[in-house]
């Protein structure tokens, strides 16, 4: 018989408050990967250290979850709350390294490589890899870290605007503006990138 708590964070949190270690394992299984990828995005200015620091942040997030599962009050989606916790811890790491003002640096390629693929055929895989490199290159050119973060949450996590606004502690209209300018930048950049690729094709 399947466990009803699987993929249901509210039931998992309720069990966690009773000291159920299995509930923590379920939450880790369901959410640790997303938390770690998101933490890498925030910690990209740390360069080669970003991977190890993202692992530390992920461990800290779930340690807090184990110690204080009652802190989730249900006012936002669980995923939004968890990523907000990860974001705050990542920013703390950056501040400790006097990098708090450098969030506009490049997005770690490792974060993109960690995203799952669907085992495409070789031609599809090549096209997907080319598109990924194009998107990555254009994101690197997007100097506004908050625009980049909003795009990642909106496009990859399918996070609602209201939740992105809460995470970034800003009005929804500001998020819309960031997405508008970020999408326009990506569109223009990708058009140029695709043009270069087509021009290079024999």
C-alpha positions as CSV (number, residue, x, y, z in Angstrom):
1,X,0.0,0.0,0.0
2,X,1.4,3.4,-0.9
3,X,2.0,6.0,1.8
4,X,-0.5,8.9,1.5
5,X,2.2,11.3,2.6
6,X,4.2,10.8,-0.6
7,X,4.4,14.1,-2.6
8,X,2.1,15.8,0.0
9,X,4.3,18.2,1.9
10,X,1.5,19.2,4.3
11,X,1.0,15.6,5.5
12,X,4.8,15.2,5.6
13,X,5.2,18.3,7.8
14,X,2.4,17.1,10.1
15,X,4.3,13.8,10.6
16,X,7.5,15.7,11.0
17,X,6.1,17.5,14.0
18,X,5.7,14.1,15.6
19,X,9.3,13.3,15.1
20,X,8.8,11.0,12.1
21,X,12.2,10.7,10.4
22,X,10.6,8.9,7.4
23,X,8.7,12.1,6.7
24,X,12.0,14.0,6.5
25,X,13.3,11.5,4.1
26,X,10.3,11.9,1.9
27,X,10.6,15.7,1.9
28,X,14.3,15.3,1.0
29,X,13.5,13.0,-1.8
30,X,10.8,15.3,-3.2
31,X,12.5,18.7,-2.7
32,X,16.3,18.5,-2.1
33,X,17.1,18.5,-5.8
34,X,15.1,21.7,-6.5
35,X,16.5,23.4,-3.5
36,X,20.1,22.6,-4.5
37,X,19.7,23.8,-8.1
38,X,18.0,27.0,-6.8
39,X,20.8,27.5,-4.3
40,X,23.4,27.2,-7.1
41,X,21.7,30.0,-8.9
42,X,22.1,32.3,-5.9
43,X,25.6,31.2,-5.2
44,X,26.9,31.5,-8.8
45,X,29.3,34.4,-7.8
46,X,31.2,31.9,-5.7
47,X,32.5,30.2,-8.8
48,X,34.0,26.8,-8.1
49,X,32.7,26.9,-4.6
50,X,29.1,27.2,-5.6
51,X,28.4,23.5,-5.8
52,X,29.7,22.7,-2.3
53,X,28.0,25.8,-0.8
54,X,24.7,24.8,-2.5
55,X,25.0,21.4,-0.8
56,X,25.6,23.1,2.6
57,X,22.6,25.4,2.0
58,X,20.4,22.4,1.2
59,X,21.5,20.6,4.3
60,X,20.8,23.7,6.4
61,X,17.4,24.1,4.9
62,X,16.4,20.5,5.8
63,X,18.0,20.7,9.2
64,X,15.8,23.8,9.9
65,X,12.8,21.8,8.6
66,X,13.6,19.0,11.0
67,X,14.0,21.3,14.0
68,X,11.1,23.7,13.2
69,X,8.5,22.1,10.9
70,X,5.9,24.3,12.6
71,X,7.4,27.5,11.0
72,X,5.5,26.8,7.8
73,X,2.2,28.7,8.3
74,X,0.5,27.9,5.0
75,X,0.3,31.5,3.8
76,X,2.2,30.6,0.7
77,X,2.8,27.4,-1.2
78,X,5.2,25.0,0.5
79,X,7.7,25.2,-2.4
80,X,7.7,29.0,-2.3
81,X,8.4,28.9,1.4
82,X,11.2,26.3,1.0
83,X,12.9,28.2,-1.8
84,X,12.6,31.5,0.2
85,X,14.4,29.7,3.1
86,X,17.1,28.5,0.7
87,X,17.5,32.0,-0.9
88,X,18.0,33.6,2.5
89,X,20.6,31.1,3.5
90,X,22.4,31.5,0.2
91,X,22.5,35.3,0.6
92,X,23.9,34.8,4.1
93,X,26.7,32.7,2.5
94,X,27.4,35.5,0.0
95,X,27.5,38.1,2.7
96,X,29.9,36.0,4.7
97,X,32.2,36.1,1.7
98,X,31.7,39.8,1.1
99,X,29.9,39.0,-2.2
100,X,26.5,40.3,-1.3
101,X,26.7,43.0,-3.9
102,X,27.8,40.8,-6.7
103,X,24.6,38.9,-7.5
104,X,24.8,40.1,-11.1
105,X,27.5,37.7,-12.1
106,X,27.2,34.6,-14.3
107,X,24.7,31.8,-13.7
108,X,26.5,28.5,-12.9
109,X,26.4,26.1,-15.8
110,X,26.2,23.3,-13.3
111,X,22.7,24.4,-12.3
112,X,21.5,23.9,-15.8
113,X,23.3,20.6,-16.2
114,X,21.5,19.4,-13.1
115,X,18.1,19.8,-14.7
116,X,16.8,16.5,-15.9
117,X,16.6,15.5,-19.6
118,X,14.1,13.1,-21.2
119,X,16.7,10.9,-22.9
120,X,16.1,12.4,-26.4
121,X,17.4,10.8,-29.6
122,X,20.9,11.9,-30.7
123,X,19.6,14.7,-33.2
124,X,17.1,15.9,-30.6
125,X,19.8,15.8,-27.9
126,X,22.2,17.9,-30.1
127,X,19.5,20.5,-30.8
128,X,18.5,20.6,-27.1
129,X,22.1,21.0,-26.1
130,X,22.5,23.8,-28.6
131,X,19.4,25.6,-27.3
132,X,20.6,25.1,-23.7
133,X,23.9,26.7,-24.5
134,X,22.1,29.6,-26.2
135,X,19.8,30.2,-23.3
136,X,22.7,29.9,-20.9
137,X,24.8,32.4,-22.9
138,X,21.9,34.8,-23.0
139,X,21.2,34.5,-19.2
140,X,24.9,35.3,-18.6
141,X,24.4,38.5,-20.6
142,X,21.4,39.4,-18.4
143,X,23.1,41.6,-15.9
144,X,20.1,42.1,-13.6
145,X,20.2,39.2,-11.1
146,X,16.6,39.8,-10.0
147,X,15.3,39.6,-13.5
148,X,17.3,36.3,-14.0
149,X,15.9,34.9,-10.8
150,X,12.3,35.8,-11.7
151,X,12.7,34.2,-15.1
152,X,14.1,31.0,-13.5
153,X,11.3,30.7,-11.0
154,X,8.6,31.6,-13.6
155,X,9.9,29.4,-16.4
156,X,11.5,26.4,-14.7
157,X,9.5,26.2,-11.4
158,X,6.2,27.4,-12.9
159,X,5.9,29.6,-9.8
160,X,2.9,32.0,-9.7
161,X,3.7,35.7,-9.9
162,X,2.3,36.3,-6.4
163,X,4.8,33.7,-5.0
164,X,7.7,35.2,-6.9
165,X,6.7,38.6,-5.5
166,X,6.7,37.2,-1.9
167,X,10.1,35.5,-2.4
168,X,11.7,38.7,-3.8
169,X,9.8,40.9,-1.3
170,X,8.5,43.2,-4.0
171,X,5.1,44.1,-5.5
172,X,3.7,41.8,-8.2
173,X,3.9,44.7,-10.7
174,X,7.6,44.9,-10.2
175,X,7.9,41.1,-10.9
176,X,5.9,41.7,-14.1
177,X,8.3,44.4,-15.1
178,X,11.3,42.2,-14.4
179,X,9.8,39.4,-16.4
180,X,8.9,41.7,-19.3
181,X,12.4,43.1,-19.6
182,X,14.0,39.8,-18.9
183,X,12.0,38.0,-21.6
184,X,12.6,40.8,-24.1
185,X,16.3,40.5,-23.4
186,X,16.3,36.7,-23.9
187,X,14.2,37.0,-27.1
188,X,16.5,39.5,-28.7
189,X,19.6,37.7,-27.5
190,X,18.4,34.3,-28.7
191,X,17.5,35.7,-32.1
192,X,21.0,37.0,-32.4
193,X,22.4,33.7,-31.1
194,X,20.3,31.6,-33.5
195,X,21.4,33.9,-36.4
196,X,25.0,33.3,-35.6
197,X,24.4,29.5,-35.4
198,X,22.6,29.5,-38.8
199,X,25.4,31.6,-40.3
200,X,28.0,29.1,-39.0
201,X,26.2,26.1,-40.5
202,X,27.9,24.9,-43.7
